Amino acid sequence: MAAPRILVVDDEASIRRALREILEYENLAVDEAADGNAALEKLRTRNFDAVLLDIKMPRKDGLEVLAECVEAWPELPVIMISGHADIKTAVEATQMGAFHFIEKPPDLQQLLVTMRSALERGRLVLENRRLRQAITQQNERELVSILGKSEAMVHIKETIARVAPTEARVLILGEPGTGKELAARWIHHGSARADGPMVEVNCAAIPAELIESELFGHEKGSFTGATKQRIGKFEQAHRGTLFLDEIGDMSLSAQAKVLRALQESRITRVGGDRTIPVDVRILAATNKNLHACIKEGTFREDLYHRLSVILMQLPPLRERQGDVPILLQHFSTQLARRNGMQAKTFTDAAIRQLALLPWRGNVREIHNVVERLLILSPANEITAQDVERYVHFAETDASGLQVLMDKCDDLGTFRDRAEELFLKQKLNEYDWNVSRTAERIGIQRSHLYTRMKRLNITRDA
């Protein structure tokens, strides 16, 4: 393994030489720079594990170099050294992001302990990055495809393909269960940030009084219960993607801070007084009507315009019912594998029954329905009877009627389809006892048989 490489920056050659000898004795590789400009040039051309940086230098002083280091290489530990030290300068350097501050002439033991700590932090940062990359690669292997061949879903896939490689912010709209989170993951996956982290925040699941700490982090002692420093989601997502789910539920106070972070690419931790640069792409999602929220005063219009460079509206499942068979078979295979079962197929009649559901829960609901049918249906083929027994789909609510109306072009077809659904539901309630069913719905047994024959209603369909 190569020795850690240290950059020593000081305008006095004797001090650079003394520091080099100390560090090389500890088996560290050392480069030197005589001023701030030379230091920055070396930092741009090769990788270093830590920097020893003098403050008082001609041309560009140490604090100026530190500011550029923090912005360009925020994970690189910088140890400040100075023969003109005072508390104010030390505090300023630390607030700007310096790892530590040491007075000249440095105490040998203090210097070595500080350098070992800095290198250990650098090692942990590198290990953390590698772990994130491994997690990203694992997530890519497990990334669920966006399923569907309907015109609406083809349009969504094309939009993701065009938007993902850019840095544009995307606001994803859609009902619960339509796949907003999945769309966000595919945008991240197709971006130049794919090797960086994707950090997800459900704004609706975090209490209003904690959302700012969750997003921006906090300093130790900044409020009751803040027993240690916390790194927020913006910092965790540095050089990656931050997905703000259910953004419509975020408090106005947090909205203001998010807006400022988007404008300045900097954040300030709760209870802190220094700004921290962040390089983050923002994706947001909501099932709320943000225009209505703006009118009600619960959502900032300026934040809406910042987030909605690209608007992506995910269609509800009831508007793309042709995708239902694809989803049914996909979830059957996926859930069978997860539960250690054999995948099951669906009869045409079962698929027709399921396609008529209003699917208020969208893809999330169809996932749950398939899992229920997979577990409860006794045979390897799921029939319409299984659907009627375990899904209870033929409810005469307004949404179900709306689905029927959308599927039918004329009154006769609508009447036949509604009658078919009604009769199947009642037959299922009475275990397909035709006599009891006819009595219950107020018609003669022979008339029920006639209608069942005309509508092709059979128990095994």
Salt bridges, closest charged atoms under 4 A:
ASP10 OD2 - LYS104 NZ 2.63
GLU24 OE2 - ARG20 NH1 2.76
GLU26 OE1 - ARG116 NH2 3.26
ASP31 OD1 - ARG5 NH1 2.71
ASP31 OD2 - ARG46 NH1 3.41
GLU32 OE1 - ARG16 NE 3.00
GLU32 OE2 - ARG20 NE 2.66
ASP35 OD2 - ARG59 NH1 3.26
GLU41 OE1 - ARG44 NH1 3.83
ASP54 OD2 - LYS104 NZ 3.33
GLU68 OE1 - ARG44 NH2 3.80
GLU68 OE2 - LYS60 NZ 2.92
GLU71 OE1 - ARG266 NH2 3.82
GLU75 OE1 - ARG129 NH2 2.30
GLU120 OE2 - ARG123 NH2 2.57
GLU127 OE1 - ARG123 NH1 2.95
GLU140 OE2 - HIS189 ND1 3.59
GLU167 OE1 - ARG193 NH2 2.71
GLU175 OE2 - ARG318 NH2 2.52
GLU181 OE2 - ARG185 NH2 2.43
GLU200 OE2 - ARG185 NE 2.98
GLU212 OE1 - LYS257 NZ 3.09
GLU214 OE1 - ARG230 NH2 2.83
GLU214 OE2 - LYS233 NZ 3.46
GLU219 OE2 - ARG269 NH1 3.03
GLU235 OE2 - ARG269 NE 2.89
ASP249 OD1 - LYS288 NZ 3.03
GLU264 OE1 - ARG260 NE 3.48
ASP279 OD1 - ARG193 NH2 2.63
GLU301 OE2 - HIS305 NE2 3.54
ASP302 OD2 - ARG300 NH2 2.81
ASP323 OD2 - ARG320 NH1 2.95
ASP397 OD2 - ARG360 NH1 2.87
ASP416 OD1 - ARG454 NH1 3.15
GLU419 OE2 - ARG451 NH1 3.39
GLU419 OE1 - ARG454 NH2 3.23
GLU420 OE1 - ARG417 NH1 2.61
GLU420 OE2 - LYS424 NZ 3.27
GLU429 OE1 - LYS426 NZ 3.61
ASP431 OD1 - ARG459 NH2 2.91
